[in-house]
């Protein structure tokens, strides 16, 4: 299968005008979950099918409100290019805020035209994962135009997930995504793309508000911020715990002042951020760090004019940086590197499709670096 699936004995048909999504979820799905609760070892798959889901009964669905048992559940579309959930100006494209304490996954859909963000995760007991979920043309006045992780046991933004042309209105943060549950509940960002998003505050692509967020691969192009960093802005303040950020690529991001691609705050002594193996091509101060905590950084391509600014704590350059043209491909929305890029190193790049991830069909371009032979910087070889 395209994604690892639960062995699901019950599949609910996709939403149609005659059987809208809200009816599917409150009707047959609830019945299925009640019966499945007693089995407890298997899950339920909701097949959303291909096509556009819209209309009054399909808007702002609080999906996991109807899944109040401990049964794993997958909501599966035909792929983000084929299954469109059009909020048509309603509040939220998809909300996970019910009492389900098991794993919930949304796979292969586009959420568009929502006026209070594309998705919201607000269930402190749930493990929620998003794969190939594209938020497009969504906005909000409260942070996280494409989506917001507000409460969770764990949260995964996985390969193919993207925020495109999303925004925040007013002085709010996270044009693409806002991760706002501070503490040590784990968040993973891997194979995620943010293009053309804007924040009225800070973090045009992603704003991480002191969440325990591990970033394994993040692409950021043409994002803006009116009051801060246009790409990734991440804060961390837990003593004795390290946050890891790697394989980030930025180009064409424009923040306020001179800080464009990455801004970091490590606010607590003995806390640490490790930031490596990234291509930051937007120029000026492409990476800054402040705070009393520590930073290990290196193997960064800073472009021809980019600089780093580090202050507070102990800041250690663990590997040499590059000051050269990273040679992105001509498509300005892409962070793919040309074959002659200096970021690819002198050895043969050891990038392979991740063995613990699906071979994604949406564009076939998600790669995971082999850490034993890391010779290529950035999110894409």
Steps between C-alpha positions, in 0.01 A plus 500: 500500500598862451495554877521249785140404572315357794336167425159659485191277487263788434521756221256789476416627153607846395293813545255601232228762468245236604716374788711795615808459715325613818230234448756231430688581817200526732316205352665184372844587631379548857323163481816338369711649776267382774523143373874529439567622852458147630754363253746780577786345304397626157400831352255664268569656162282778363540500122446861391528413131598734217332828409404820680320485833311823569156635582352606833503153659867443426649816645710535810460134596618418851596152396623341819207634700323195364780260587474490877644151542859377508482361146766599243347677203629602156332761281638420154458701182613408151798737530525875553463565127181293480307544826413863575317613812387853416392689812353776279577766759391299805714485812728193499558236236562218751504500881624219725372589845292206620558247775671232289819403683634283219679582175319708241639563153395723213651393168490625144274808495511872427327733746425836339323832550457477878473829690628365832794281382517182298516257795507507880629232738372567852484167685767453765437123518527418129778407260424681174687456171459684170642365173459666159265758652519832315353817651436750222367857510403476868523783751442579867513784751638283783814337358579209269333579168570157354462312828555511873613238750353626826482183715603138429675198644710500183475668163655406165502723193622242254615476138291689249341730757510862388373852562453702181388864489369496857509800731435655837309826535624759747811462716467121533762233439543202271379581151542135403497314833489584871610238752395643834492217756809571710661213688643162402211340308686407179445664164665379179521705179630291213467553125290816548476791255397864564463725194360851468368537853488823699484589868385832639734418790794257509570171321371534146544127435507343849482642852594254773393636837723298736376158385734199504528500124744287302538627144643243261418667167333836430472698177423873509465723195361851450354541847471839674463633853408854600658478846777242506647205311340408169592132511530298822487666841551253785529547875613243755518532877524158669813453709713196423311408181628538143289602202629387159447686172659383175448482124330840472502686168400863448490731200314822425380547857467863611459592865491833674840657542776267383409162652359283227533120517540376860468663841570306819459575868639254755381666815613274784852425616596134433233477235641450151414529131697307238461653153695351208505387138285775354495733199401858585495699179281801579793727592576753775476346848382158388535346847491668841500362854455669838432387857686347794494146360755338271525455125702250297495596132684432178498361147282792393507654155443873551486606137726771360396773745346323799630526855427342836447684826534311828485638853450379855581154636776288348494499121721238335582475130516121462579496125601759242235702320495597132472850353418422138210488258309181594383466137133433541307398189344785300147444630486758781236304693735200525800435724636211294875532443662488159734212435797739523398646838786539750258380768526148364851454631799330344381146560204334333188618682351220703133594472246220472128467537456447872459132579259579782289731287275439201619555145269794450310519175416871510825608336753230584745753637503436874843380605650418834869533562708206611651641819803275476610673181362850517647689206211717381350802673141614488157349455543370144801361316 
